[in-house]
Amino acid sequence: MNQIATMKQFKLWIILLAFLPFQNLYLNAQNHNNFEISKSLDIYASLFKELNLNYVDEINPAELNEIAIKAMLQELDPYTVFVPEADIESFQLMTTGEYGGIGSLIQQIDGKVTISEPYEGFPAQKAGLIPGDKILEVNGVDAKNKSTAEVSELLKGQPGSSITLVIERKGEEKPLEKKLIREKIKLDNIPYHTVFENGIGYILLTGFTQKAASEMKEIFLAMREQNNLKGLVVDLRGNGGGLLTEAVDICNLFVDKGELIVATRGKSADKTSVHRTRHAVVDKEIPVVVMVNEASASASEIVAGALQDLDRAVIIGRRTFGKGLVQNVVPLSYNTQMKVTIAKYYIPSGRCIQEIDYTKLRNGEQQKTDSTVATFKTRNGRTVFDGKGISPDIIMDETSFSAVSANLYTGNFIFKYANQFALRNKSIPEPVKFEISDDIYEDFMKFVTEQNFTYTTESERMIKKMREIALEESYLDAVNPQLEALENELINYKKNDIQKHRMEIEELLKMEIVQRYYYQKGKIIAALDHDPDLEMAFEILLDTTRYNKIISPQIP
């Protein structure tokens, strides 16, 4: 017995002796880092002091300090940021989805900050503000030459506080004065949900702020109770993420308690953690499709990736953004904060969804790298990859618009026509029944002509470039007749573009017009009317054999 104890003690000493060199290395590295930090802070303080004493002009210490901090953090990654005291309120919106304001989107149009989309049920809409209203004053402050961000700050404030806007509205001879009471603006995690006639449920999840999972659970349970659900579509397209706990709890609706959803790994033990589902599963059997695109990031990728790894859902759409970095908000002195990257996300198969390795970037360039891609296996043995976001099981083509459609939209011609249409028409049918008739489209083309709409195609830009090169090389006289003929032919061809691309222009028109009467929800309904991703989701969910073969390829 004593001999066994002696052997155990001997082995313990061997382990301790083996560990000591590594412990010393760690302590030495820590001590070296501490010295470098102290040294750097001393240099910075000395520089700041001498700059203030000796620089020829007066300096703004607070401004220079903020510039220095931001420049330092830019060397790391885009998500590690300094939050000055003045930005704290805006920063809260990112995690809570709440702020005090009037509840409206604004944008610059024709040099003035303009109401583009008032939210239904909030102060802007209740006060009668409409898309196209140009903001001239906010509480007596001239807004004419201010940026969108500057006007946005003026509009925000404590819920319950009053605000007076002076606006310019088309058709009104004089500016209008509107008095509003700011409210707490809570952005909906789920702005729209429905059950289609084919028995497929649909939930549009646009955020992962507090209570997103409980809201989704409540909606899903009501859907299931009131309908004979054949499947569920969870739409995460354009969802930039949010709270990790909400992502885990949303996965928990469809997978058992105790399942690993995501692990975070940092450089220290306290930054490493495992997140498992905590509750009993709500529905383990219903077929699920998750729709994603290139703007689905972070928590969206955790939900899509975890359900893919666990073979619990079919993923449809386009490869996701690839944000697999974890941030914590750290309080700093003088009511400032820092959001700092502390770890990376790893989903059930063991893969990391991070697209960019920022440690390998130089000179501020942030291109996506082609680092070695490792392969992993889902629960049912399907091959998946890391380092590239989440690649869907069914990849859909990216939606692209013609040059004429893109220019009509970005030039705000569709926006302005919808404003004119709304002024002339008191009502329209509900979104699912409203269509762009021949008369409406003819009226739109007339409007565009009156607005002197012009645009330059890529072909025209190429001809211009060819002319410049030919002039430099002294060939212009020889080739100019051919270039002019080609240019004239393109101009004649362009005249029919608005008619040629009517179908896609109609879709944009319909969404914009419907939004004037039915707000955000109506716009969503109109957008889903001819949605190829949703149509593919229907095909998959209504074909049980095909669905099962995707998530379980070994099934014959």
C-alpha positions as CSV (number, residue, x, y, z in Angstrom):
1,M,0.0,0.0,0.0
2,N,2.9,2.4,0.9
3,Q,4.7,1.4,-2.3
4,I,1.5,2.3,-4.4
5,A,1.3,5.7,-2.6
6,T,5.0,6.3,-3.2
7,M,4.5,5.6,-6.9
8,K,1.6,7.9,-7.1
9,Q,3.6,10.7,-5.4
10,F,6.5,10.0,-7.8
11,K,4.2,10.3,-10.9
12,L,2.7,13.5,-9.5
13,W,6.2,15.0,-9.1
14,I,7.0,14.0,-12.6
15,I,3.9,15.7,-13.9
16,L,4.6,18.9,-11.9
17,L,8.2,19.0,-13.1
18,A,7.1,18.6,-16.7
19,F,4.6,21.4,-16.3
20,L,6.9,23.9,-14.6
21,P,8.8,25.0,-17.8
22,F,5.5,25.7,-19.5
23,Q,4.2,27.6,-16.5
24,N,7.4,29.6,-16.4
25,L,7.0,30.4,-20.1
26,Y,3.4,31.5,-19.6
27,L,4.4,33.7,-16.6
28,N,7.3,35.2,-18.5
29,A,5.0,36.0,-21.5
30,Q,2.5,37.6,-19.1
31,N,5.3,39.6,-17.4
32,H,6.7,40.7,-20.7
33,N,3.2,41.8,-21.9
34,N,2.6,43.7,-18.7
35,F,5.9,45.5,-19.1
36,E,5.1,46.4,-22.7
37,I,1.7,47.8,-21.7
38,S,3.2,49.9,-19.0
39,K,5.9,51.1,-21.3
40,S,3.4,52.0,-24.1
41,L,1.0,53.8,-21.7
42,D,4.0,55.9,-20.4
43,I,5.1,56.8,-23.9
44,Y,1.5,57.7,-24.9
45,A,1.0,59.9,-21.8
46,S,4.4,61.6,-22.4
47,L,3.5,62.2,-26.1
48,F,0.1,63.6,-25.3
49,K,1.6,66.0,-22.6
50,E,4.3,67.3,-24.9
51,L,1.9,67.7,-27.8
52,N,-0.4,69.8,-25.7
53,L,2.5,71.9,-24.5
54,N,4.4,72.4,-27.7
55,Y,2.0,72.1,-30.7
56,V,1.6,75.4,-32.6
57,D,-2.2,75.4,-32.5
58,E,-4.7,74.5,-29.8
59,I,-5.5,70.8,-29.8
60,N,-8.7,69.0,-28.8
61,P,-7.4,66.3,-26.4
62,A,-10.7,64.3,-26.3
63,E,-11.0,64.3,-30.1
64,L,-7.4,63.2,-30.6
65,N,-7.7,60.5,-28.0
66,E,-10.8,59.0,-29.7
67,I,-9.0,59.1,-33.1
68,A,-6.0,57.3,-31.6
69,I,-8.1,54.6,-29.9
70,K,-10.1,54.0,-33.1
71,A,-6.9,53.8,-35.2
72,M,-5.5,51.2,-32.8
73,L,-8.6,49.1,-32.8
74,Q,-8.8,49.2,-36.6
75,E,-5.7,47.0,-36.7
76,L,-7.7,44.2,-35.1
77,D,-11.1,43.4,-36.5
78,P,-14.2,45.5,-37.5
79,Y,-16.2,44.3,-34.5
80,T,-13.8,45.5,-31.8
81,V,-14.8,49.1,-31.3
82,F,-14.7,52.0,-28.8
83,V,-18.0,53.5,-27.8
84,P,-17.7,57.1,-26.5
85,E,-20.2,58.4,-24.0
86,A,-22.1,60.3,-26.6
87,D,-22.9,57.1,-28.5
88,I,-24.0,55.0,-25.6
89,E,-27.7,55.4,-26.2
90,S,-27.4,54.5,-29.9
91,F,-25.3,51.5,-29.0
92,Q,-28.0,50.1,-26.7
93,L,-30.2,49.7,-29.7
94,M,-27.9,47.0,-31.0
95,T,-28.6,44.6,-28.1
96,T,-32.0,45.7,-26.8
97,G,-33.7,46.7,-30.1
98,E,-35.2,49.7,-28.2
99,Y,-34.7,53.4,-28.4
100,G,-36.5,56.6,-27.8
101,G,-37.6,58.3,-31.0
102,I,-40.4,58.8,-33.5
103,G,-40.3,55.4,-35.3
104,S,-39.4,56.1,-38.9
105,L,-36.7,55.4,-41.4
106,I,-35.1,58.5,-43.0
107,Q,-32.8,59.0,-46.0
108,Q,-31.2,61.7,-48.0
109,I,-33.2,62.6,-51.1
110,D,-32.5,65.6,-53.3
111,G,-30.2,67.0,-50.7
112,K,-32.7,66.9,-47.8
113,V,-33.3,64.4,-45.1
114,T,-36.6,62.7,-45.9
115,I,-39.1,60.4,-44.2
116,S,-38.9,57.2,-46.1
117,E,-40.8,54.7,-44.0
118,P,-42.8,55.5,-40.9
119,Y,-43.5,52.5,-38.6
120,E,-47.1,51.6,-38.1
121,G,-48.4,52.5,-34.7
122,F,-45.5,54.8,-33.7
123,P,-45.3,58.6,-33.3
124,A,-44.3,59.4,-36.9
125,Q,-47.3,57.5,-38.4
126,K,-49.7,58.7,-35.7
127,A,-48.7,62.3,-36.3
128,G,-49.5,61.9,-40.0
129,L,-45.9,61.9,-41.4
130,I,-45.7,60.2,-44.8
131,P,-43.0,59.0,-47.1
132,G,-41.5,62.0,-49.0
133,D,-41.9,64.5,-46.2
134,K,-38.7,66.5,-46.0
135,I,-37.5,67.5,-42.6
136,L,-36.6,71.2,-42.4
137,E,-36.4,71.7,-38.6
138,V,-36.2,69.6,-35.5
139,N,-37.2,71.5,-32.3
140,G,-36.1,74.7,-33.9
141,V,-32.8,73.4,-35.2
142,D,-32.2,73.9,-38.9
143,A,-31.9,70.4,-40.5
144,K,-31.5,71.6,-44.1
145,N,-27.7,71.0,-44.4
146,K,-27.4,68.2,-41.9
147,S,-26.6,64.6,-42.7
148,T,-29.0,61.7,-42.1
149,A,-27.0,60.7,-39.0
150,E,-27.1,64.2,-37.5
151,V,-30.9,64.4,-38.0
152,S,-31.3,60.9,-36.6
153,E,-29.6,62.1,-33.4
154,L,-31.9,65.1,-33.2
155,L,-35.0,62.9,-33.5
156,K,-33.9,60.5,-30.7
157,G,-34.5,61.3,-27.1
158,Q,-36.1,60.2,-23.9
159,P,-39.5,58.4,-24.3
160,G,-42.3,60.8,-23.3
161,S,-40.4,64.0,-24.4
162,S,-42.0,66.2,-27.0
163,I,-40.5,67.1,-30.4
164,T,-41.7,69.5,-33.1
165,L,-40.9,69.0,-36.7
166,V,-41.2,71.4,-39.6
167,I,-41.6,69.5,-42.8
168,E,-41.9,70.3,-46.5
169,R,-44.6,68.2,-48.3
170,K,-45.3,68.0,-52.0
171,G,-48.6,69.7,-52.8
172,E,-48.5,71.9,-49.8
173,E,-47.7,75.6,-50.4
174,K,-46.2,76.2,-46.9
175,P,-44.2,74.1,-44.6
176,L,-46.2,72.0,-42.1
177,E,-45.5,71.8,-38.3
178,K,-46.0,68.4,-36.6
179,K,-45.8,67.9,-32.9
180,L,-44.9,64.4,-31.6
181,I,-44.3,62.6,-28.3
182,R,-41.3,60.3,-28.5
183,E,-41.9,56.7,-27.5
184,K,-39.8,53.7,-26.7
185,I,-39.3,52.2,-30.2
186,K,-39.1,48.4,-30.0
187,L,-38.0,46.8,-33.2
188,D,-40.0,43.6,-33.8
189,N,-37.9,40.4,-33.9
190,I,-40.8,38.9,-35.9
191,P,-42.4,41.6,-38.1
192,Y,-44.4,39.0,-40.1
193,H,-45.7,35.4,-39.8
194,T,-48.4,33.5,-41.5
195,V,-49.6,30.0,-42.5
196,F,-50.0,29.7,-46.3
197,E,-52.9,27.9,-47.9
198,N,-50.6,24.9,-48.6
199,G,-50.2,24.3,-44.8
200,I,-46.7,25.7,-44.6
201,G,-46.0,28.1,-41.7
202,Y,-43.7,31.1,-42.3
203,I,-41.8,33.1,-39.7
204,L,-39.7,36.1,-40.7
205,L,-37.1,36.6,-37.9
206,T,-35.2,39.9,-38.4
207,G,-33.5,40.1,-35.0
208,F,-32.2,38.3,-32.0
209,T,-32.9,40.9,-29.3
210,Q,-34.4,40.0,-25.9
211,K,-37.4,37.6,-26.0
212,A,-36.9,36.7,-29.7
213,A,-37.0,33.0,-28.8
214,S,-40.1,33.2,-26.5
215,E,-41.9,35.3,-29.2
216,M,-41.1,32.7,-31.8
217,K,-42.2,29.9,-29.5
218,E,-45.5,31.6,-28.9
219,I,-46.2,32.2,-32.6
220,F,-45.2,28.7,-33.6
221,L,-47.4,27.0,-30.9
222,A,-50.4,29.1,-32.1
223,M,-49.7,28.2,-35.7
224,R,-49.6,24.5,-34.8
225,E,-52.7,24.6,-32.7
226,Q,-54.8,26.5,-35.2
227,N,-53.6,24.7,-38.4
228,N,-52.6,21.3,-39.7
229,L,-49.0,22.4,-40.3
230,K,-47.1,20.4,-42.9
231,G,-43.8,22.3,-42.4
232,L,-42.2,25.5,-41.2
233,V,-40.1,28.1,-43.0
234,V,-37.8,30.3,-40.8
235,D,-36.6,33.3,-42.9
236,L,-33.2,34.6,-41.7
237,R,-32.4,36.5,-44.8
238,G,-30.9,39.9,-44.0
239,N,-30.8,39.0,-40.3
240,G,-27.4,40.4,-38.9
241,G,-27.6,38.5,-35.6
242,G,-27.9,39.5,-32.0
243,L,-28.0,37.7,-28.6
244,L,-26.3,34.3,-28.5
245,T,-28.8,33.0,-25.9
246,E,-31.7,33.7,-28.1
247,A,-30.1,31.8,-31.0
248,V,-29.6,28.8,-28.7
249,D,-33.2,28.9,-27.4
250,I,-34.6,29.2,-30.9
251,C,-32.7,26.0,-31.9
252,N,-34.2,24.4,-28.8
253,L,-37.7,24.7,-30.3
254,F,-36.7,21.9,-32.7
255,V,-34.0,19.9,-30.9
256,D,-33.8,18.0,-27.6
257,K,-32.7,19.4,-24.3
258,G,-29.0,19.1,-23.7
259,E,-27.9,19.4,-27.4
260,L,-24.7,21.3,-28.1
261,I,-25.6,24.3,-30.2
262,V,-22.4,26.4,-30.1
263,A,-19.1,26.6,-28.3
264,T,-17.0,29.7,-27.9
265,R,-13.3,29.4,-27.7
266,G,-11.0,32.3,-26.6
267,K,-7.4,32.5,-25.5
268,S,-8.3,32.0,-21.8
269,A,-10.5,29.6,-19.9
270,D,-13.0,32.3,-18.9
271,K,-13.6,33.2,-22.5
272,T,-14.3,29.5,-23.5
273,S,-17.8,28.1,-23.0
274,V,-20.3,25.6,-24.2
275,H,-23.9,26.5,-24.9
276,R,-26.5,23.7,-24.9
277,T,-30.3,23.7,-25.2
278,R,-31.9,24.1,-21.7
279,H,-35.5,23.2,-22.2
280,A,-37.7,20.4,-23.5
281,V,-38.1,20.4,-27.2
282,V,-41.3,22.0,-28.6
283,D,-41.5,20.0,-31.9
284,K,-38.9,17.4,-32.9
285,E,-40.7,16.1,-36.0
286,I,-42.0,19.0,-38.1
287,P,-40.0,19.5,-41.3
288,V,-38.1,22.8,-41.1
289,V,-36.5,25.0,-43.9
290,V,-34.2,27.9,-42.9
291,M,-33.7,30.5,-45.6
292,V,-30.5,32.5,-45.5
293,N,-28.5,34.9,-47.7
294,E,-25.2,36.8,-47.8
295,A,-26.5,39.2,-45.2
296,S,-27.4,36.5,-42.6
297,A,-24.7,36.8,-40.0
298,S,-23.6,35.8,-36.5
299,A,-26.6,34.4,-34.5
300,S,-28.4,33.7,-37.8
301,E,-25.5,31.6,-38.8
302,I,-25.5,29.8,-35.5
303,V,-29.2,28.8,-35.9
304,A,-28.8,27.8,-39.6
305,G,-25.5,26.0,-39.0
306,A,-26.5,24.2,-35.8
307,L,-29.8,22.9,-37.4
308,Q,-27.8,21.8,-40.4
309,D,-25.1,20.1,-38.3
310,L,-27.8,18.3,-36.3
311,D,-29.7,17.4,-39.6
312,R,-32.8,19.1,-38.2
313,A,-33.4,21.5,-41.1
314,V,-32.8,22.0,-44.8
315,I,-30.9,25.3,-45.5
316,I,-32.0,27.2,-48.6
317,G,-30.5,30.3,-50.2
318,R,-27.0,31.7,-50.6
319,R,-23.8,31.4,-48.5
320,T,-24.0,33.4,-45.3
321,F,-21.8,36.3,-44.3
322,G,-19.3,34.3,-42.2
323,K,-19.2,36.2,-38.9
324,G,-18.0,33.7,-36.3
325,L,-16.5,36.2,-33.8
326,V,-17.8,36.7,-30.3
327,Q,-18.0,40.2,-28.7
328,N,-18.4,41.3,-25.1
329,V,-19.2,44.8,-24.0
330,V,-16.6,46.0,-21.5
331,P,-17.3,49.1,-19.4
332,L,-14.5,51.7,-19.4
333,S,-13.9,54.9,-17.4
334,Y,-15.9,58.1,-17.8
335,N,-19.0,56.2,-19.0
336,T,-17.4,54.8,-22.2
337,Q,-17.4,51.3,-23.4
338,M,-15.5,48.9,-25.6
339,K,-17.1,46.1,-27.6
340,V,-14.2,43.6,-27.9
341,T,-13.8,40.3,-29.8
342,I,-13.1,37.6,-27.2
343,A,-13.6,34.3,-28.9
344,K,-14.8,32.4,-32.0
345,Y,-18.0,30.4,-32.5
346,Y,-17.9,26.7,-33.2
347,I,-21.1,24.8,-34.1
348,P,-22.0,21.2,-33.4
349,S,-19.9,19.5,-36.1
350,G,-16.8,21.4,-34.8
351,R,-16.5,23.9,-37.7
352,C,-16.0,27.6,-37.3
353,I,-18.2,29.8,-39.4
354,Q,-15.7,32.8,-39.5
355,E,-15.0,33.8,-43.1
356,I,-12.1,36.2,-42.6
357,D,-8.8,35.6,-40.7
358,Y,-8.1,39.2,-39.6
359,T,-4.8,38.2,-38.1
360,K,-3.5,37.7,-41.6
361,L,-4.7,41.0,-43.1
362,R,-2.3,43.8,-43.7
363,N,-2.5,47.5,-44.5
364,G,-6.2,47.7,-43.5
365,E,-7.3,45.4,-46.4
366,Q,-10.2,43.3,-45.6
367,Q,-10.5,40.9,-48.4
368,K,-11.8,37.4,-47.9
369,T,-9.0,34.9,-47.7
370,D,-8.8,31.5,-49.4
371,S,-7.3,29.7,-46.4
372,T,-7.4,25.9,-46.2
373,V,-11.0,24.7,-45.8
374,A,-11.5,21.8,-43.4
375,T,-14.3,19.2,-43.8
376,F,-16.6,18.1,-41.0
377,K,-19.6,15.7,-40.8
378,T,-23.1,16.4,-39.7
379,R,-24.9,14.0,-37.4
380,N,-26.1,11.9,-40.4
381,G,-22.7,11.9,-42.1
382,R,-23.1,14.8,-44.6
383,T,-20.0,16.7,-45.4
384,V,-19.9,20.4,-44.4
385,F,-17.1,22.9,-44.5
386,D,-15.6,25.5,-42.2
387,G,-14.3,29.0,-42.8
388,K,-16.9,30.0,-45.4
389,G,-20.0,30.9,-43.4
390,I,-22.9,28.5,-43.8
391,S,-23.3,27.0,-47.3
392,P,-26.9,26.1,-48.0
393,D,-28.1,22.5,-48.8
394,I,-29.9,24.1,-51.8
395,I,-28.1,27.1,-53.3
396,M,-30.3,29.6,-55.0
397,D,-29.3,32.2,-57.6
398,E,-28.6,35.7,-56.4
399,T,-31.4,38.1,-57.3
400,S,-30.1,40.6,-59.9
401,F,-31.7,43.5,-61.5
402,S,-31.2,45.1,-64.9
403,A,-29.5,48.4,-65.2
404,V,-32.7,50.3,-65.8
405,S,-34.4,48.8,-62.7
406,A,-31.4,49.4,-60.5
407,N,-31.2,53.1,-61.6
408,L,-34.9,53.6,-61.2
409,Y,-34.7,52.3,-57.6
410,T,-31.4,54.0,-56.5
411,G,-32.4,57.2,-58.2
412,N,-35.6,57.2,-56.0
413,F,-37.9,57.4,-59.1
414,I,-39.9,54.4,-57.8
415,F,-40.0,56.0,-54.3
416,K,-41.3,59.3,-55.7
417,Y,-43.9,57.7,-57.9
418,A,-45.3,55.7,-55.0
419,N,-45.6,59.0,-53.1
420,Q,-47.5,60.6,-56.0
421,F,-49.7,57.5,-56.3
422,A,-50.6,57.6,-52.6
423,L,-51.6,61.2,-52.8
424,R,-53.9,60.5,-55.7
425,N,-55.4,57.2,-54.5
426,K,-56.9,56.9,-51.0
427,S,-56.9,53.2,-50.9
428,I,-55.8,50.0,-52.7
429,P,-56.8,46.3,-52.3
430,E,-55.0,44.3,-49.7
431,P,-51.3,43.3,-50.5
432,V,-52.1,39.8,-51.8
433,K,-54.7,41.2,-54.3
434,F,-53.0,44.4,-55.4
435,E,-51.4,44.3,-58.8
436,I,-49.7,46.8,-61.1
437,S,-52.3,47.2,-63.9
438,D,-51.5,48.4,-67.4
439,D,-52.9,51.8,-66.5
440,I,-50.6,52.2,-63.4
441,Y,-47.6,51.1,-65.4
442,E,-48.4,53.6,-68.2
443,D,-48.8,56.3,-65.6
444,F,-45.4,55.3,-64.1
445,M,-43.7,55.5,-67.5
446,K,-45.2,58.9,-68.1
447,F,-43.9,60.1,-64.7
448,V,-40.4,58.8,-65.4
449,T,-40.4,60.7,-68.7
450,E,-41.5,63.9,-67.0
451,Q,-38.8,63.4,-64.4
452,N,-36.2,63.3,-67.3
453,F,-34.9,59.9,-66.2
454,T,-31.6,58.9,-67.8
455,Y,-29.0,56.4,-66.9
456,T,-25.7,55.1,-68.3
457,T,-25.3,51.4,-69.0
458,E,-22.0,49.5,-68.6
459,S,-21.9,49.2,-72.4
460,E,-21.9,53.0,-72.7
461,R,-19.2,53.3,-70.1
462,M,-17.1,50.9,-72.1
463,I,-17.6,52.8,-75.3
464,K,-16.5,56.0,-73.5
465,K,-13.4,54.3,-72.2
466,M,-12.6,52.9,-75.7
467,R,-12.9,56.4,-77.1
468,E,-10.5,57.7,-74.4
469,I,-8.0,55.0,-75.2
470,A,-8.3,55.5,-78.9
471,L,-7.6,59.2,-78.5
472,E,-4.5,58.4,-76.4
473,E,-3.3,56.0,-79.1
474,S,-4.2,58.3,-82.0
475,Y,-6.8,55.9,-83.4
476,L,-9.9,58.0,-82.7
477,D,-10.4,59.4,-86.2
478,A,-10.3,55.8,-87.5
479,V,-12.7,54.2,-85.1
480,N,-15.0,57.0,-84.0
481,P,-17.6,56.4,-86.8
482,Q,-18.0,52.8,-85.6
483,L,-18.2,53.9,-81.9
484,E,-20.8,56.5,-82.7
485,A,-22.9,54.0,-84.7
486,L,-22.7,51.5,-81.8
487,E,-23.6,54.3,-79.3
488,N,-26.6,55.4,-81.2
489,E,-27.8,51.8,-81.5
490,L,-27.5,51.4,-77.8
491,I,-29.5,54.6,-77.2
492,N,-32.3,53.3,-79.4
493,Y,-32.3,50.0,-77.7
494,K,-32.4,51.6,-74.2
495,K,-35.7,53.3,-75.1
496,N,-37.5,50.0,-74.7
497,D,-35.8,49.0,-71.5
498,I,-38.6,50.1,-69.1
499,Q,-41.0,48.0,-71.1
500,K,-38.6,45.1,-71.6
501,H,-37.9,44.8,-67.9
502,R,-41.5,45.5,-66.8
503,M,-41.8,42.3,-64.7
504,E,-39.0,43.2,-62.3
505,I,-39.9,46.9,-62.2
506,E,-43.5,45.9,-61.4
507,E,-42.2,44.0,-58.3
508,L,-40.3,47.0,-57.0
509,L,-43.3,49.3,-57.7
510,K,-45.7,47.0,-56.0
511,M,-43.6,46.7,-52.8
512,E,-43.2,50.5,-52.6
513,I,-46.9,51.3,-53.3
514,V,-48.2,48.7,-50.9
515,Q,-45.9,50.1,-48.2
516,R,-47.7,53.4,-48.4
517,Y,-51.0,51.8,-47.3
518,Y,-50.0,48.7,-45.3
519,Y,-46.6,49.8,-43.9
520,Q,-43.8,47.3,-43.3
521,K,-46.0,44.2,-43.1
522,G,-47.6,45.0,-46.4
523,K,-44.2,45.4,-48.0
524,I,-43.1,42.0,-46.7
525,I,-46.2,40.4,-48.1
526,A,-45.7,41.9,-51.5
527,A,-42.0,40.8,-51.5
528,L,-43.0,37.2,-50.8
529,D,-45.5,37.1,-53.7
530,H,-42.9,36.0,-56.3
531,D,-40.1,34.8,-54.1
532,P,-38.1,32.0,-55.7
533,D,-36.5,31.0,-52.4
534,L,-39.9,30.6,-50.7
535,E,-41.2,28.6,-53.7
536,M,-38.3,26.2,-53.4
537,A,-38.9,25.9,-49.7
538,F,-42.5,24.9,-50.5
539,E,-41.3,22.2,-52.9
540,I,-38.9,20.7,-50.4
541,L,-41.4,20.8,-47.4
542,L,-44.3,19.3,-49.5
543,D,-42.1,16.5,-50.8
544,T,-41.3,14.3,-47.7
545,T,-39.1,11.9,-49.7
546,R,-36.9,14.7,-51.1
547,Y,-36.7,16.5,-47.7
548,N,-35.6,13.3,-45.9
549,K,-33.0,12.5,-48.6
550,I,-31.4,15.9,-48.1
551,I,-30.9,15.6,-44.4
552,S,-30.3,11.8,-44.5
553,P,-28.5,11.0,-47.7
554,Q,-28.1,7.3,-46.8
555,I,-31.9,6.9,-47.2
556,P,-32.4,5.0,-50.5
